[in-house]
């Protein structure tokens, strides 16, 4: 049974990943800049992650934000 679920999820990931190429091309054809496209993609993914992981997001405090900012700075 697990194999069938894994196959379905893998197909779903491939569908989403593959459709990203078509959506990116449509956005470029609509004269959106690559920076704008990336901004929208990250905004959508951030909103989805907040919705999915809301019970963890609501527990974030200032110390977590500071630590994340420091780590993020070194990833630049």
PQR file with spaces between the fields and no chain letter, atoms N, CA, C, O and H, PARSE charges and radii, in Angstrom:
ATOM       1  N    UNK     1       0.811   -1.199    0.000 -0.4000 1.5000
ATOM       2  CA   UNK     1       0.000    0.000    0.000 -0.0000 2.0000
ATOM       3  C    UNK     1       0.856    1.264    0.000  0.5500 1.7000
ATOM       4  O    UNK     1       0.522    2.248   -0.660 -0.5500 1.4000
ATOM       5  N    UNK     2       1.959    1.230    0.744 -0.4000 1.5000
ATOM       6  CA   UNK     2       2.822    2.401    0.807 -0.0000 2.0000
ATOM       7  C    UNK     2       3.417    2.726   -0.550  0.5500 1.7000
ATOM       8  O    UNK     2       3.610    3.897   -0.878 -0.5500 1.4000
ATOM       9  H    UNK     2       2.230    0.431    1.280  0.4000 1.0000
ATOM      10  N    UNK     3       3.706    1.718   -1.331 -0.4000 1.5000
ATOM      11  CA   UNK     3       4.300    1.941   -2.639 -0.0000 2.0000
ATOM      12  C    UNK     3       3.361    2.736   -3.544  0.5500 1.7000
ATOM      13  O    UNK     3       3.797    3.607   -4.297 -0.5500 1.4000
ATOM      14  H    UNK     3       3.549    0.767   -1.065  0.4000 1.0000
ATOM      15  N    UNK     4       2.079    2.426   -3.462 -0.4000 1.5000
ATOM      16  CA   UNK     4       1.099    3.142   -4.287 -0.0000 2.0000
ATOM      17  C    UNK     4       1.025    4.609   -3.874  0.5500 1.7000
ATOM      18  O    UNK     4       0.953    5.490   -4.731 -0.5500 1.4000
ATOM      19  H    UNK     4       1.725    1.718   -2.851  0.4000 1.0000
ATOM      20  N    UNK     5       1.042    4.876   -2.576 -0.4000 1.5000
ATOM      21  CA   UNK     5       1.021    6.253   -2.086 -0.0000 2.0000
ATOM      22  C    UNK     5       2.272    6.991   -2.533  0.5500 1.7000
ATOM      23  O    UNK     5       2.196    8.142   -2.964 -0.5500 1.4000
ATOM      24  H    UNK     5       1.100    4.161   -1.880  0.4000 1.0000
ATOM      25  N    UNK     6       3.418    6.339   -2.432 -0.4000 1.5000
ATOM      26  CA   UNK     6       4.667    6.966   -2.848 -0.0000 2.0000
ATOM      27  C    UNK     6       4.652    7.277   -4.341  0.5500 1.7000
ATOM      28  O    UNK     6       5.131    8.331   -4.760 -0.5500 1.4000
ATOM      29  H    UNK     6       3.479    5.405   -2.082  0.4000 1.0000
ATOM      30  N    UNK     7       4.107    6.373   -5.141 -0.4000 1.5000
ATOM      31  CA   UNK     7       4.025    6.603   -6.584 -0.0000 2.0000
ATOM      32  C    UNK     7       3.128    7.790   -6.907  0.5500 1.7000
ATOM      33  O    UNK     7       3.451    8.605   -7.771 -0.5500 1.4000
ATOM      34  H    UNK     7       3.717    5.517   -4.801  0.4000 1.0000
ATOM      35  N    UNK     8       2.012    7.882   -6.217 -0.4000 1.5000
ATOM      36  CA   UNK     8       1.085    8.995   -6.451 -0.0000 2.0000
ATOM      37  C    UNK     8       1.737   10.325   -6.050  0.5500 1.7000
ATOM      38  O    UNK     8       1.637   11.311   -6.780 -0.5500 1.4000
ATOM      39  H    UNK     8       1.750    7.220   -5.515  0.4000 1.0000
ATOM      40  N    UNK     9       2.402   10.349   -4.895 -0.4000 1.5000
ATOM      41  CA   UNK     9       3.062   11.574   -4.455 -0.0000 2.0000
ATOM      42  C    UNK     9       4.211   11.961   -5.378  0.5500 1.7000
ATOM      43  O    UNK     9       4.420   13.145   -5.642 -0.5500 1.4000
ATOM      44  H    UNK     9       2.483    9.548   -4.302  0.4000 1.0000
ATOM      45  N    UNK    10       4.952   10.979   -5.869 -0.4000 1.5000
ATOM      46  CA   UNK    10       6.030   11.264   -6.810 -0.0000 2.0000
ATOM      47  C    UNK    10       5.478   11.844   -8.105  0.5500 1.7000
ATOM      48  O    UNK    10       6.053   12.779   -8.662 -0.5500 1.4000
ATOM      49  H    UNK    10       4.782   10.017   -5.655  0.4000 1.0000
ATOM      50  N    UNK    11       4.376   11.301   -8.584 -0.4000 1.5000
ATOM      51  CA   UNK    11       3.741   11.835   -9.791 -0.0000 2.0000
ATOM      52  C    UNK    11       3.249   13.260   -9.554  0.5500 1.7000
ATOM      53  O    UNK    11       3.355   14.109  -10.439 -0.5500 1.4000
ATOM      54  H    UNK    11       3.908   10.541   -8.132  0.4000 1.0000
ATOM      55  N    UNK    12       2.715   13.525   -8.367 -0.4000 1.5000
ATOM      56  CA   UNK    12       2.245   14.877   -8.036 -0.0000 2.0000
ATOM      57  C    UNK    12       3.405   15.865   -8.015  0.5500 1.7000
ATOM      58  O    UNK    12       3.285   16.972   -8.539 -0.5500 1.4000
ATOM      59  H    UNK    12       2.629   12.835   -7.648  0.4000 1.0000
ATOM      60  N    UNK    13       4.523   15.474   -7.415 -0.4000 1.5000
ATOM      61  CA   UNK    13       5.704   16.340   -7.385 -0.0000 2.0000
ATOM      62  C    UNK    13       6.201   16.612   -8.806  0.5500 1.7000
ATOM      63  O    UNK    13       6.539   17.749   -9.136 -0.5500 1.4000
ATOM      64  H    UNK    13       4.620   14.574   -6.989  0.4000 1.0000
ATOM      65  N    UNK    14       6.246   15.582   -9.640 -0.4000 1.5000
ATOM      66  CA   UNK    14       6.695   15.751  -11.023 -0.0000 2.0000
ATOM      67  C    UNK    14       5.754   16.681  -11.790  0.5500 1.7000
ATOM      68  O    UNK    14       6.203   17.491  -12.601 -0.5500 1.4000
ATOM      69  H    UNK    14       5.971   14.659   -9.372  0.4000 1.0000
ATOM      70  N    UNK    15       4.469   16.566  -11.537 -0.4000 1.5000
ATOM      71  CA   UNK    15       3.487   17.436  -12.197 -0.0000 2.0000
ATOM      72  C    UNK    15       3.673   18.893  -11.790  0.5500 1.7000
ATOM      73  O    UNK    15       3.668   19.787  -12.636 -0.5500 1.4000
ATOM      74  H    UNK    15       4.104   15.908  -10.879  0.4000 1.0000
ATOM      75  N    UNK    16       3.836   19.122  -10.499 -0.4000 1.5000
ATOM      76  CA   UNK    16       4.032   20.490  -10.013 -0.0000 2.0000
ATOM      77  C    UNK    16       5.355   21.049  -10.526  0.5500 1.7000
ATOM      78  O    UNK    16       5.415   22.188  -10.988 -0.5500 1.4000
ATOM      79  H    UNK    16       3.840   18.395   -9.812  0.4000 1.0000
ATOM      80  N    UNK    17       6.413   20.247  -10.444 -0.4000 1.5000
ATOM      81  CA   UNK    17       7.731   20.712  -10.895 -0.0000 2.0000
ATOM      82  C    UNK    17       7.712   21.003  -12.398  0.5500 1.7000
ATOM      83  O    UNK    17       8.232   22.029  -12.838 -0.5500 1.4000
ATOM      84  H    UNK    17       6.364   19.322  -10.068  0.4000 1.0000
ATOM      85  N    UNK    18       7.128   20.123  -13.169 -0.4000 1.5000
ATOM      86  CA   UNK    18       7.084   20.315  -14.610 -0.0000 2.0000
ATOM      87  C    UNK    18       6.225   21.493  -15.031  0.5500 1.7000
ATOM      88  O    UNK    18       6.549   22.186  -15.995 -0.5500 1.4000
ATOM      89  H    UNK    18       6.706   19.290  -12.812  0.4000 1.0000
ATOM      90  N    UNK    19       5.133   21.725  -14.318 -0.4000 1.5000
ATOM      91  CA   UNK    19       4.273   22.858  -14.676 -0.0000 2.0000
ATOM      92  C    UNK    19       4.951   24.186  -14.372  0.5500 1.7000
ATOM      93  O    UNK    19       4.578   25.219  -14.927 -0.5500 1.4000
ATOM      94  H    UNK    19       4.870   21.162  -13.535  0.4000 1.0000
ATOM      95  N    UNK    20       5.946   24.161  -13.493 -0.4000 1.5000
ATOM      96  CA   UNK    20       6.674   25.391  -13.186 -0.0000 2.0000
ATOM      97  C    UNK    20       7.364   25.988  -14.402  0.5500 1.7000
ATOM      98  O    UNK    20       7.470   27.209  -14.517 -0.5500 1.4000
ATOM      99  H    UNK    20       6.249   23.322  -13.042  0.4000 1.0000
ATOM     100  N    UNK    21       7.831   25.144  -15.305 -0.4000 1.5000
ATOM     101  CA   UNK    21       8.464   25.652  -16.527 -0.0000 2.0000
ATOM     102  C    UNK    21       7.461   26.411  -17.399  0.5500 1.7000
ATOM     103  O    UNK    21       7.767   27.486  -17.915 -0.5500 1.4000
ATOM     104  H    UNK    21       7.745   24.152  -15.212  0.4000 1.0000
ATOM     105  N    UNK    22       6.278   25.851  -17.557 -0.4000 1.5000
ATOM     106  CA   UNK    22       5.251   26.503  -18.371 -0.0000 2.0000
ATOM     107  C    UNK    22       4.795   27.808  -17.731  0.5500 1.7000
ATOM     108  O    UNK    22       4.615   28.811  -18.422 -0.5500 1.4000
ATOM     109  H    UNK    22       6.030   24.978  -17.138  0.4000 1.0000
ATOM     110  N    UNK    23       4.611   27.799  -16.428 -0.4000 1.5000
ATOM     111  CA   UNK    23       4.176   29.011  -15.728 -0.0000 2.0000
ATOM     112  C    UNK    23       5.253   30.085  -15.804  0.5500 1.7000
ATOM     113  O    UNK    23       4.939   31.262  -15.987 -0.5500 1.4000
ATOM     114  H    UNK    23       4.758   26.984  -15.867  0.4000 1.0000
ATOM     115  N    UNK    24       6.513   29.698  -15.666 -0.4000 1.5000
ATOM     116  CA   UNK    24       7.602   30.676  -15.780 -0.0000 2.0000
ATOM     117  C    UNK    24       7.656   31.286  -17.176  0.5500 1.7000
ATOM     118  O    UNK    24       7.879   32.488  -17.319 -0.5500 1.4000
ATOM     119  H    UNK    24       6.768   28.743  -15.517  0.4000 1.0000
ATOM     120  N    UNK    25       7.454   30.472  -18.196 -0.4000 1.5000
ATOM     121  CA   UNK    25       7.455   30.993  -19.561 -0.0000 2.0000
ATOM     122  C    UNK    25       6.286   31.951  -19.785  0.5500 1.7000
ATOM     123  O    UNK    25       6.443   32.982  -20.438 -0.5500 1.4000
ATOM     124  H    UNK    25       7.272   29.495  -18.079  0.4000 1.0000
ATOM     125  N    UNK    26       5.116   31.612  -19.245 -0.4000 1.5000
ATOM     126  CA   UNK    26       3.967   32.517  -19.378 -0.0000 2.0000
ATOM     127  C    UNK    26       4.231   33.837  -18.657  0.5500 1.7000
ATOM     128  O    UNK    26       3.849   34.899  -19.148 -0.5500 1.4000
ATOM     129  H    UNK    26       4.989   30.774  -18.714  0.4000 1.0000
ATOM     130  N    UNK    27       4.881   33.775  -17.499 -0.4000 1.5000
ATOM     131  CA   UNK    27       5.195   35.001  -16.764 -0.0000 2.0000
ATOM     132  C    UNK    27       6.197   35.855  -17.532  0.5500 1.7000
ATOM     133  O    UNK    27       6.069   37.079  -17.573 -0.5500 1.4000
ATOM     134  H    UNK    27       5.192   32.913  -17.100  0.4000 1.0000
ATOM     135  N    UNK    28       7.190   35.218  -18.140 -0.4000 1.5000
ATOM     136  CA   UNK    28       8.159   35.977  -18.943 -0.0000 2.0000
ATOM     137  C    UNK    28       7.491   36.578  -20.174  0.5500 1.7000
ATOM     138  O    UNK    28       7.812   37.700  -20.565 -0.5500 1.4000
ATOM     139  H    UNK    28       7.294   34.224  -18.107  0.4000 1.0000
ATOM     140  N    UNK    29       6.565   35.846  -20.788 -0.4000 1.5000
ATOM     141  CA   UNK    29       5.831   36.364  -21.938 -0.0000 2.0000
ATOM     142  C    UNK    29       4.930   37.534  -21.556  0.5500 1.7000
ATOM     143  O    UNK    29       4.609   38.372  -22.398 -0.5500 1.4000
ATOM     144  H    UNK    29       6.304   34.934  -20.470  0.4000 1.0000
ATOM     145  N    UNK    30       4.519   37.594  -20.285 -0.4000 1.5000
ATOM     146  CA   UNK    30       3.680   38.686  -19.799 -0.0000 2.0000
ATOM     147  C    UNK    30       4.526   39.883  -19.356  0.5500 1.7000
ATOM     148  O    UNK    30       4.026   40.800  -18.706 -0.5500 1.4000
ATOM     149  H    UNK    30       4.780   36.914  -19.600  0.4000 1.0000
ATOM     150  N    UNK    31       5.804   39.862  -19.714 -0.4000 1.5000
ATOM     151  CA   UNK    31       6.750   40.946  -19.435 -0.0000 2.0000
ATOM     152  C    UNK    31       7.023   41.156  -17.947  0.5500 1.7000
ATOM     153  O    UNK    31       7.310   42.276  -17.524 -0.5500 1.4000
ATOM     154  H    UNK    31       6.210   39.117  -20.242  0.4000 1.0000
ATOM     155  N    UNK    32       6.938   40.100  -17.161 -0.4000 1.5000
ATOM     156  CA   UNK    32       7.378   40.189  -15.769 -0.0000 2.0000
ATOM     157  C    UNK    32       8.889   39.976  -15.739  0.5500 1.7000
ATOM     158  O    UNK    32       9.424   39.154  -16.484 -0.5500 1.4000
ATOM     159  H    UNK    32       6.706   39.191  -17.505  0.4000 1.0000
ATOM     160  N    UNK    33       9.555   40.709  -14.889 -0.4000 1.5000
ATOM     161  CA   UNK    33      10.996   40.539  -14.782 -0.0000 2.0000
ATOM     162  C    UNK    33      11.300   39.256  -14.006  0.5500 1.7000
ATOM     163  O    UNK    33      10.478   38.801  -13.211 -0.5500 1.4000
ATOM     164  H    UNK    33       9.119   41.376  -14.284  0.4000 1.0000
ATOM     165  N    UNK    34      12.471   38.677  -14.233 -0.4000 1.5000
ATOM     166  CA   UNK    34      12.841   37.480  -13.458 -0.0000 2.0000
ATOM     167  C    UNK    34      12.797   37.725  -11.951  0.5500 1.7000
ATOM     168  O    UNK    34      12.429   36.831  -11.190 -0.5500 1.4000
ATOM     169  H    UNK    34      13.139   39.046  -14.879  0.4000 1.0000
ATOM     170  N    UNK    35      13.171   38.931  -11.514 -0.4000 1.5000
ATOM     171  CA   UNK    35      13.111   39.264  -10.099 -0.0000 2.0000
ATOM     172  C    UNK    35      11.670   39.220   -9.584  0.5500 1.7000
ATOM     173  O    UNK    35      11.418   38.728   -8.484 -0.5500 1.4000
ATOM     174  H    UNK    35      13.470   39.658  -12.133  0.4000 1.0000
ATOM     175  N    UNK    36      10.733   39.732  -10.371 -0.4000 1.5000
ATOM     176  CA   UNK    36       9.324   39.703   -9.977 -0.0000 2.0000
ATOM     177  C    UNK    36       8.798   38.273   -9.902  0.5500 1.7000
ATOM     178  O    UNK    36       8.047   37.926   -8.990 -0.5500 1.4000
ATOM     179  H    UNK    36      10.938   40.132  -11.264  0.4000 1.0000
ATOM     180  N    UNK    37       9.190   37.464  -10.847 -0.4000 1.5000
ATOM     181  CA   UNK    37       8.756   36.062  -10.855 -0.0000 2.0000
ATOM     182  C    UNK    37       9.254   35.353   -9.600  0.5500 1.7000
ATOM     183  O    UNK    37       8.495   34.638   -8.946 -0.5500 1.4000
ATOM     184  H    UNK    37       9.800   37.746  -11.588  0.4000 1.0000
ATOM     185  N    UNK    38      10.525   35.549   -9.265 -0.4000 1.5000
ATOM     186  CA   UNK    38      11.075   34.913   -8.062 -0.0000 2.0000
ATOM     187  C    UNK    38      10.384   35.440   -6.795  0.5500 1.7000
ATOM     188  O    UNK    38      10.140   34.683   -5.855 -0.5500 1.4000
ATOM     189  H    UNK    38      11.142   36.129   -9.796  0.4000 1.0000
ATOM     190  N    UNK    39      10.074   36.733   -6.780 -0.4000 1.5000
ATOM     191  CA   UNK    39       9.376   37.312   -5.633 -0.0000 2.0000
ATOM     192  C    UNK    39       8.027   36.648   -5.439  0.5500 1.7000
ATOM     193  O    UNK    39       7.678   36.269   -4.321 -0.5500 1.4000
ATOM     194  H    UNK    39      10.272   37.347   -7.543  0.4000 1.0000
ATOM     195  N    UNK    40       7.268   36.502   -6.507 -0.4000 1.5000
ATOM     196  CA   UNK    40       5.956   35.859   -6.416 -0.0000 2.0000
ATOM     197  C    UNK    40       6.085   34.387   -6.020  0.5500 1.7000
ATOM     198  O    UNK    40       5.294   33.893   -5.216 -0.5500 1.4000
ATOM     199  H    UNK    40       7.552   36.809   -7.416  0.4000 1.0000
ATOM     200  N    UNK    41       7.060   33.693   -6.571 -0.4000 1.5000
ATOM     201  CA   UNK    41       7.239   32.274   -6.233 -0.0000 2.0000
ATOM     202  C    UNK    41       7.552   32.095   -4.750  0.5500 1.7000
ATOM     203  O    UNK    41       6.985   31.220   -4.095 -0.5500 1.4000
ATOM     204  H    UNK    41       7.702   34.095   -7.224  0.4000 1.0000
ATOM     205  N    UNK    42       8.455   32.925   -4.217 -0.4000 1.5000
ATOM     206  CA   UNK    42       8.803   32.809   -2.805 -0.0000 2.0000
ATOM     207  C    UNK    42       7.664   33.274   -1.905  0.5500 1.7000
ATOM     208  O    UNK    42       7.481   32.726   -0.818 -0.5500 1.4000
ATOM     209  H    UNK    42       8.916   33.636   -4.748  0.4000 1.0000
ATOM     210  N    UNK    43       6.902   34.267   -2.332 -0.4000 1.5000
ATOM     211  CA   UNK    43       5.752   34.719   -1.555 -0.0000 2.0000
ATOM     212  C    UNK    43       4.705   33.610   -1.445  0.5500 1.7000
ATOM     213  O    UNK    43       4.178   33.350   -0.364 -0.5500 1.4000
ATOM     214  H    UNK    43       7.051   34.712   -3.215  0.4000 1.0000
ATOM     215  N    UNK    44       4.412   32.967   -2.559 -0.4000 1.5000
ATOM     216  CA   UNK    44       3.437   31.876   -2.558 -0.0000 2.0000
ATOM     217  C    UNK    44       3.929   30.718   -1.702  0.5500 1.7000
ATOM     218  O    UNK    44       3.166   30.158   -0.915 -0.5500 1.4000
ATOM     219  H    UNK    44       4.840   33.179   -3.438  0.4000 1.0000
ATOM     220  N    UNK    45       5.204   30.355   -1.852 -0.4000 1.5000
ATOM     221  CA   UNK    45       5.725   29.228   -1.064 -0.0000 2.0000
ATOM     222  C    UNK    45       5.761   29.563    0.425  0.5500 1.7000
ATOM     223  O    UNK    45       5.516   28.689    1.257 -0.5500 1.4000
ATOM     224  H    UNK    45       5.824   30.810   -2.491  0.4000 1.0000
ATOM     225  N    UNK    46       6.061   30.809    0.772 -0.4000 1.5000
ATOM     226  CA   UNK    46       6.058   31.215    2.177 -0.0000 2.0000
ATOM     227  C    UNK    46       4.655   31.114    2.760  0.5500 1.7000
ATOM     228  O    UNK    46       4.477   30.608    3.868 -0.5500 1.4000
ATOM     229  H    UNK    46       6.260   31.519    0.097  0.4000 1.0000
ATOM     230  N    UNK    47       3.665   31.591    2.024 -0.4000 1.5000
ATOM     231  CA   UNK    47       2.287   31.508    2.508 -0.0000 2.0000
ATOM     232  C    UNK    47       1.841   30.058    2.686  0.5500 1.7000
ATOM     233  O    UNK    47       1.181   29.729    3.671 -0.5500 1.4000
ATOM     234  H    UNK    47       3.810   32.003    1.124  0.4000 1.0000
ATOM     235  N    UNK    48       2.198   29.193    1.740 -0.4000 1.5000
ATOM     236  CA   UNK    48       1.845   27.785    1.867 -0.0000 2.0000
ATOM     237  C    UNK    48       2.533   27.137    3.076  0.5500 1.7000
ATOM     238  O    UNK    48       1.918   26.352    3.798 -0.5500 1.4000
ATOM     239  H    UNK    48       2.735   29.461    0.940  0.4000 1.0000
ATOM     240  N    UNK    49       3.794   27.467    3.286 -0.4000 1.5000
ATOM     241  CA   UNK    49       4.514   26.897    4.432 -0.0000 2.0000
ATOM     242  C    UNK    49       3.910   27.378    5.755  0.5500 1.7000
ATOM     243  O    UNK    49       3.808   26.603    6.706 -0.5500 1.4000
ATOM     244  H    UNK    49       4.294   28.104    2.700  0.4000 1.0000
ATOM     245  N    UNK    50       3.513   28.644    5.818 -0.4000 1.5000
ATOM     246  CA   UNK    50       2.891   29.159    7.043 -0.0000 2.0000
ATOM     247  C    UNK    50       1.566   28.450    7.297  0.5500 1.7000
ATOM     248  O    UNK    50       1.252   28.109    8.438 -0.5500 1.4000
ATOM     249  H    UNK    50       3.596   29.273    5.046  0.4000 1.0000
ATOM     250  N    UNK    51       0.793   28.229    6.246 -0.4000 1.5000
ATOM     251  CA   UNK    51      -0.485   27.529    6.408 -0.0000 2.0000
ATOM     252  C    UNK    51      -0.261   26.096    6.867  0.5500 1.7000
ATOM     253  O    UNK    51      -0.939   25.624    7.780 -0.5500 1.4000
ATOM     254  H    UNK    51       1.048   28.506    5.320  0.4000 1.0000
ATOM     255  N    UNK    52       0.674   25.408    6.249 -0.4000 1.5000
ATOM     256  CA   UNK    52       0.916   24.002    6.567 -0.0000 2.0000
ATOM     257  C    UNK    52       1.507   23.839    7.972  0.5500 1.7000
ATOM     258  O    UNK    52       1.124   22.927    8.705 -0.5500 1.4000
ATOM     259  H    UNK    52       1.224   25.791    5.507  0.4000 1.0000
ATOM     260  N    UNK    53       2.434   24.717    8.346 -0.4000 1.5000
ATOM     261  CA   UNK    53       3.149   24.583    9.614 -0.0000 2.0000
ATOM     262  C    UNK    53       2.746   25.643   10.632  0.5500 1.7000
ATOM     263  O    UNK    53       3.580   26.093   11.417 -0.5500 1.4000
ATOM     264  H    UNK    53       2.745   25.458    7.751  0.4000 1.0000
ATOM     265  N    UNK    54       1.473   26.049   10.627 -0.4000 1.5000
ATOM     266  CA   UNK    54       1.002   27.134   11.477 -0.0000 2.0000
ATOM     267  C    UNK    54       1.280   26.888   12.957  0.5500 1.7000
ATOM     268  O    UNK    54       1.646   27.820   13.673 -0.5500 1.4000
ATOM     269  H    UNK    54       0.795   25.683    9.988  0.4000 1.0000
ATOM     270  N    UNK    55       1.114   25.652   13.432 -0.4000 1.5000
ATOM     271  CA   UNK    55       1.302   25.399   14.863 -0.0000 2.0000
ATOM     272  C    UNK    55       2.751   25.626   15.301  0.5500 1.7000
ATOM     273  O    UNK    55       3.002   25.886   16.478 -0.5500 1.4000
ATOM     274  H    UNK    55       0.817   24.894   12.850  0.4000 1.0000
ATOM     275  N    UNK    56       3.692   25.532   14.386 -0.4000 1.5000
ATOM     276  CA   UNK    56       5.088   25.829   14.701 -0.0000 2.0000
ATOM     277  C    UNK    56       5.389   27.315   14.529  0.5500 1.7000
ATOM     278  O    UNK    56       6.166   27.888   15.293 -0.5500 1.4000
ATOM     279  H    UNK    56       3.488   25.320   13.430  0.4000 1.0000
ATOM     280  N    UNK    57       4.783   27.927   13.541 -0.4000 1.5000
ATOM     281  CA   UNK    57       5.032   29.347   13.253 -0.0000 2.0000
ATOM     282  C    UNK    57       4.548   30.220   14.410  0.5500 1.7000
ATOM     283  O    UNK    57       5.200   31.206   14.753 -0.5500 1.4000
ATOM     284  H    UNK    57       4.151   27.462   12.921  0.4000 1.0000
ATOM     285  N    UNK    58       3.420   29.872   15.009 -0.4000 1.5000
ATOM     286  CA   UNK    58       2.876   30.711   16.084 -0.0000 2.0000
ATOM     287  C    UNK    58       3.734   30.663   17.344  0.5500 1.7000
ATOM     288  O    UNK    58       3.578   31.512   18.222 -0.5500 1.4000
ATOM     289  H    UNK    58       2.890   29.071   14.730  0.4000 1.0000
ATOM     290  N    UNK    59       4.634   29.692   17.452 -0.4000 1.5000
ATOM     291  CA   UNK    59       5.518   29.596   18.611 -0.0000 2.0000
ATOM     292  C    UNK    59       6.861   30.285   18.410  0.5500 1.7000
ATOM     293  O    UNK    59       7.715   30.220   19.294 -0.5500 1.4000
ATOM     294  H    UNK    59       4.761   29.003   16.739  0.4000 1.0000
ATOM     295  N    UNK    60       7.071   30.941   17.280 -0.4000 1.5000
ATOM     296  CA   UNK    60       8.333   31.632   17.014 -0.0000 2.0000
ATOM     297  C    UNK    60       8.427   32.867   17.904  0.5500 1.7000
ATOM     298  O    UNK    60       7.464   33.625   18.027 -0.5500 1.4000
ATOM     299  H    UNK    60       6.376   30.994   16.562  0.4000 1.0000
ATOM     300  N    UNK    61       9.594   33.067   18.528 -0.4000 1.5000
ATOM     301  CA   UNK    61       9.791   34.245   19.375 -0.0000 2.0000
ATOM     302  C    UNK    61      10.934   35.100   18.822  0.5500 1.7000
ATOM     303  O    UNK    61      11.534   34.765   17.801 -0.5500 1.4000
ATOM     304  H    UNK    61      10.376   32.452   18.428  0.4000 1.0000
ATOM     305  N    UNK    62      11.221   36.190   19.499 -0.4000 1.5000
ATOM     306  CA   UNK    62      12.238   37.126   19.025 -0.0000 2.0000
ATOM     307  C    UNK    62      13.624   36.486   18.967  0.5500 1.7000
ATOM     308  O    UNK    62      14.399   36.781   18.057 -0.5500 1.4000
ATOM     309  H    UNK    62      10.733   36.462   20.329  0.4000 1.0000
ATOM     310  N    UNK    63      13.943   35.628   19.911 -0.4000 1.5000
ATOM     311  CA   UNK    63      15.252   34.956   19.912 -0.0000 2.0000
ATOM     312  C    UNK    63      15.407   34.073   18.670  0.5500 1.7000
ATOM     313  O    UNK    63      16.490   34.000   18.089 -0.5500 1.4000
ATOM     314  H    UNK    63      13.313   35.388   20.650  0.4000 1.0000
ATOM     315  N    UNK    64      14.321   33.401   18.263 -0.4000 1.5000
ATOM     316  CA   UNK    64      14.369   32.582   17.044 -0.0000 2.0000
ATOM     317  C    UNK    64      14.600   33.444   15.812  0.5500 1.7000
ATOM     318  O    UNK    64      15.353   33.063   14.916 -0.5500 1.4000
ATOM     319  H    UNK    64      13.441   33.461   18.735  0.4000 1.0000
ATOM     320  N    UNK    65      13.958   34.596   15.765 -0.4000 1.5000
ATOM     321  CA   UNK    65      14.118   35.494   14.609 -0.0000 2.0000
ATOM     322  C    UNK    65      15.543   36.028   14.542  0.5500 1.7000
ATOM     323  O    UNK    65      16.137   36.094   13.465 -0.5500 1.4000
ATOM     324  H    UNK    65      13.346   34.905   16.493  0.4000 1.0000
ATOM     325  N    UNK    66      16.099   36.414   15.711 -0.4000 1.5000
ATOM     326  CA   UNK    66      17.492   36.900   15.733 -0.0000 2.0000
ATOM     327  C    UNK    66      18.461   35.810   15.282  0.5500 1.7000
ATOM     328  O    UNK    66      19.353   36.068   14.474 -0.5500 1.4000
ATOM     329  H    UNK    66      15.617   36.360   16.585  0.4000 1.0000
ATOM     330  N    UNK    67      18.290   34.595   15.801 -0.4000 1.5000
ATOM     331  CA   UNK    67      19.172   33.491   15.414 -0.0000 2.0000
ATOM     332  C    UNK    67      19.048   33.197   13.919  0.5500 1.7000
ATOM     333  O    UNK    67      20.054   32.957   13.252 -0.5500 1.4000
ATOM     334  H    UNK    67      17.566   34.385   16.457  0.4000 1.0000
ATOM     335  N    UNK    68      17.836   33.213   13.393 -0.4000 1.5000
ATOM     336  CA   UNK    68      17.624   32.987   11.965 -0.0000 2.0000
ATOM     337  C    UNK    68      18.257   34.072   11.113  0.5500 1.7000
ATOM     338  O    UNK    68      18.808   33.790   10.049 -0.5500 1.4000
ATOM     339  H    UNK    68      17.019   33.408   13.934  0.4000 1.0000
ATOM     340  N    UNK    69      18.181   35.322   11.582 -0.4000 1.5000
ATOM     341  CA   UNK    69      18.783   36.434   10.841 -0.0000 2.0000
ATOM     342  C    UNK    69      20.307   36.301   10.805  0.5500 1.7000
ATOM     343  O    UNK    69      20.932   36.566    9.778 -0.5500 1.4000
ATOM     344  H    UNK    69      17.733   35.551   12.446  0.4000 1.0000
ATOM     345  N    UNK    70      20.894   35.893   11.917 -0.4000 1.5000
ATOM     346  CA   UNK    70      22.352   35.717   11.957 -0.0000 2.0000
ATOM     347  C    UNK    70      22.774   34.584   11.025  0.5500 1.7000
ATOM     348  O    UNK    70      23.721   34.738   10.254 -0.5500 1.4000
ATOM     349  H    UNK    70      20.385   35.677   12.751  0.4000 1.0000
ATOM     350  N    UNK    71      22.091   33.469   11.089 -0.4000 1.5000
ATOM     351  CA   UNK    71      22.418   32.346   10.212 -0.0000 2.0000
ATOM     352  C    UNK    71      22.196   32.739    8.745  0.5500 1.7000
ATOM     353  O    UNK    71      23.019   32.422    7.886 -0.5500 1.4000
ATOM     354  H    UNK    71      21.321   33.344   11.715  0.4000 1.0000
ATOM     355  N    UNK    72      21.093   33.422    8.463 -0.4000 1.5000
ATOM     356  CA   UNK    72      20.811   33.870    7.100 -0.0000 2.0000
ATOM     357  C    UNK    72      21.869   34.826    6.569  0.5500 1.7000
ATOM     358  O    UNK    72      22.199   34.791    5.384 -0.5500 1.4000
ATOM     359  H    UNK    72      20.424   33.679    9.161  0.4000 1.0000
ATOM     360  N    UNK    73      22.405   35.680    7.438 -0.4000 1.5000
ATOM     361  CA   UNK    73      23.449   36.607    7.022 -0.0000 2.0000
ATOM     362  C    UNK    73      24.666   35.869    6.512  0.5500 1.7000
ATOM     363  O    UNK    73      25.265   36.276    5.516 -0.5500 1.4000
ATOM     364  H    UNK    73      22.138   35.708    8.402  0.4000 1.0000
ATOM     365  N    UNK    74      25.043   34.787    7.179 -0.4000 1.5000
ATOM     366  CA   UNK    74      26.222   34.045    6.764 -0.0000 2.0000
ATOM     367  C    UNK    74      25.977   33.203    5.519  0.5500 1.7000
ATOM     368  O    UNK    74      26.931   32.746    4.891 -0.5500 1.4000
ATOM     369  H    UNK    74      24.557   34.456    7.988  0.4000 1.0000
ATOM     370  N    UNK    75      24.721   32.991    5.153 -0.4000 1.5000
ATOM     371  CA   UNK    75      24.413   32.285    3.919 -0.0000 2.0000
ATOM     372  C    UNK    75      24.445   33.191    2.698  0.5500 1.7000
ATOM     373  O    UNK    75      24.344   32.717    1.566 -0.5500 1.4000
ATOM     374  H    UNK    75      23.946   33.363    5.663  0.4000 1.0000
ATOM     375  N    UNK    76      24.587   34.498    2.922 -0.4000 1.5000
ATOM     376  CA   UNK    76      24.682   35.418    1.789 -0.0000 2.0000
ATOM     377  C    UNK    76      25.958   35.142    1.079  0.5500 1.7000
ATOM     378  O    UNK    76      26.263   35.797    0.082 -0.5500 1.4000
ATOM     379  H    UNK    76      24.670   34.883    3.841  0.4000 1.0000
